[in-house]
């Protein structure tokens, strides 16, 4: 992920408040389940940090955020952007989804508009975790909703990551930063996720599914 702001927005009500849309203030934030999701993320960050044996100061340093920001997130008082969560995932060496995906039931159905949503702080781009990696599996599935405007630029993820993208509606420019590919409905592309890459919606209400493989 690109470098991110050390700011977070205060936790808001179930509608996500001002953190529900990306803006120019360096924050993006969670949507959907609001306070419940923020509490879930707080517990996950704290759990993974303790599992890794990292102090709060060391994790903040590795993720490139302020210690005060991390403290807010772990206490459930902050509303993190996609960029902040990706940076924490990389620093903790865990998939992004492990920080946002709730424990799964035996049968899991996610209707359109449901699921844990996080928003970019730099583009009109929202990612919904559909399924995270179960034990001994190394893949996450996301539903992406994006609007034309700023490009969603991603720094390299964990080494060996491969991303698969399938466009369901609209059009998008997707793939390696130096050579993205224009895709339409039904088009698919895969590319290394451990190198800089982009997603830029070219049409309103662009929908896509991204599958991330982790080695």
C-alpha positions in Angstrom: 0.0 0.0 0.0 1.1 3.6 -0.5 2.1 5.5 2.6 -0.8 6.5 4.7 -2.0 9.1 7.1 -1.5 8.7 10.8 -5.0 10.0 11.3 -8.2 8.0 12.1 -11.7 9.2 12.4 -13.7 8.7 15.6 -15.8 5.6 15.7 -19.3 6.4 14.5 -22.8 4.9 14.5 -24.0 1.8 12.5 -24.1 3.8 9.3 -20.4 4.5 9.4 -20.9 8.3 9.7 -18.3 10.5 7.9 -15.9 7.6 7.7 -18.2 5.8 5.3 -16.9 7.5 2.2 -13.3 8.3 1.1 -12.3 11.9 1.3 -9.4 14.2 1.3 -8.6 14.2 5.0 -6.4 11.1 5.0 -9.1 8.8 6.3 -11.3 6.2 4.6 -12.9 4.0 7.2 -15.2 1.1 7.6 -18.8 1.0 6.5 -21.6 -1.6 6.8 -21.9 -2.8 10.4 -20.2 0.4 11.8 -19.5 0.1 15.5 -19.6 -3.7 15.6 -17.0 -4.0 12.8 -14.8 -1.4 14.4 -14.8 -3.4 17.6 -14.0 -6.6 15.7 -11.1 -4.9 13.9 -9.8 -3.6 17.3 -9.8 -7.1 18.8 -8.2 -8.6 15.7 -5.3 -6.1 15.6 -4.6 -6.6 19.3 -4.8 -10.4 18.9 -2.5 -10.5 16.0 0.0 -8.1 17.5 0.2 -10.1 20.7 0.5 -13.3 18.7 3.5 -11.8 16.8 5.1 -10.7 20.1 5.3 -7.1 18.9 5.0 -4.0 21.1 2.5 -1.3 20.1 5.4 1.0 19.3 7.2 -1.6 17.1 4.0 -2.5 15.2 3.3 1.2 14.6 6.8 1.7 13.3 6.6 -1.3 10.9 3.2 -0.2 9.6 4.3 3.5 9.2 1.6 4.9 11.4 1.7 6.8 14.7 1.6 4.9 17.9 -1.3 7.0 19.0 -3.2 5.9 15.9 -2.6 2.3 16.7 -3.7 2.8 20.3 -6.9 4.3 19.0 -7.5 1.4 16.7 -6.9 -1.2 19.4 -9.2 0.5 21.8 -12.0 0.7 19.1 -11.9 4.5 19.0 -10.6 4.8 15.5 -12.1 4.2 12.1 -9.3 2.7 9.9 -9.0 3.1 6.1 -8.2 0.3 3.7 -4.6 1.6 3.5 -4.1 1.5 7.2 -5.4 -2.0 7.5 -3.3 -3.2 4.6 -0.2 -1.7 6.2 -1.0 -3.4 9.5 -1.6 -6.7 7.8 1.8 -6.5 6.0 3.6 -5.5 9.2 1.9 -8.5 11.0 2.5 -10.8 8.1 -1.2 -11.8 8.0 -3.8 -11.3 5.2 -5.9 -8.2 5.3 -9.0 -10.3 5.8 -7.8 -11.6 9.1 -8.3 -8.1 10.6 -11.8 -7.6 9.3 -13.6 -11.0 8.7 -15.8 -12.2 11.6 -15.9 -15.9 12.6 -17.7 -17.8 9.8 -20.8 -19.9 10.3 -21.2 -23.3 8.7 -23.3 -21.7 5.9 -22.4 -18.1 5.0 -24.5 -16.0 2.6 -23.5 -12.4 1.9 -26.2 -10.4 0.1 -25.3 -7.3 -2.0 -24.7 -4.4 0.3 -23.8 -6.6 3.3 -20.5 -7.8 4.8 -17.6 -6.0 6.4 -16.7 -3.0 4.2 -13.6 -0.9 4.2 -13.1 2.3 2.1 -10.0 3.7 0.4 -8.7 7.1 1.6 -7.5 8.0 -1.9 -10.3 6.7 -4.3 -14.0 6.0 -4.4 -13.3 2.3 -3.8 -14.9 -0.1 -1.3 -13.7 -3.6 -0.5 -16.0 -6.2 1.1 -14.4 -9.4 2.4 -16.5 -12.3 1.2 -14.4 -15.1 2.5 -11.0 -15.2 4.3 -8.5 -18.0 4.4 -9.5 -21.0 6.5 -6.6 -23.0 8.1 -4.3 -24.5 5.5 -5.9 -22.5 2.7 -4.2 -19.4 1.4 -6.8 -17.3 -0.4 -9.2 -14.4 0.3 -12.2 -13.2 -1.8 -13.4 -9.6 -2.0 -16.3 -7.9 -3.7 -15.1 -4.5 -5.1 -17.4 -1.5 -5.7 -15.7 1.5 -7.4 -16.5 4.7 -9.1 -14.5 6.7 -11.8 -12.0 9.1 -10.3 -8.8 8.6 -8.5 -6.8 5.4 -9.2 -6.6 2.9 -6.3 -2.9 2.3 -6.2 -1.6 -0.5 -4.0 1.9 -1.2 -2.8 3.2 -4.8 -2.9 1.5 -7.2 -0.6 3.2 -10.2 1.1 5.8 -12.0 -1.1 4.2 -14.6 -3.4 0.8 -13.0 -3.5 -1.2 -13.4 -6.7 -4.4 -11.4 -7.4 -7.2 -12.6 -9.7 -9.8 -10.1 -10.8 -13.2 -10.7 -12.5 -15.3 -7.8 -13.6 -19.0 -8.2 -13.1 -20.3 -4.8 -14.2 -18.7 -1.6 -15.6 -15.2 -1.2 -16.8 -11.8 -0.9 -15.0 -8.1 -0.6 -15.6 -6.5 -3.3 -13.5 -3.1 -4.9 -13.0 0.6 -4.0 -12.7 1.2 -0.3 -12.3 3.3 -0.1 -15.4 1.0 -2.2 -17.6 -2.6 -2.3 -16.4 -5.3 -3.9 -18.6 -8.7 -2.5 -19.4 -11.4 -5.0 -18.5 -15.2 -5.2 -19.1 -18.0 -7.4 -17.8 -16.9 -11.1 -17.8 -13.2 -10.2 -18.3 -10.6 -11.8 -16.0 -7.0 -11.0 -15.3 -4.4 -12.3 -12.8 -1.1 -10.6 -11.9 1.5 -10.5 -9.1 0.2 -8.9 -6.0 3.7 -8.6 -4.5 4.5 -5.8 -7.0 2.8 -2.3 -7.3 -0.6 -2.6 -8.9 -3.7 -0.5 -9.6 -7.5 -0.6 -9.9 -9.2 2.3 -11.6 -12.9 2.3 -12.4 -13.7 3.6 -15.9 -17.5 3.4 -15.6 -20.0 4.3 -12.9 -20.9 1.5 -10.4 -18.1 -0.8 -11.5 -18.3 -4.2 -9.7 -15.5 -6.8 -9.5 -14.5 -9.8 -7.5 -10.9 -10.1 -6.4 -9.3 -13.4 -5.2 -6.0 -13.1 -3.5 -3.7 -16.1 -3.2 -1.0 -16.1 -0.5 1.9 -18.5 -0.5 
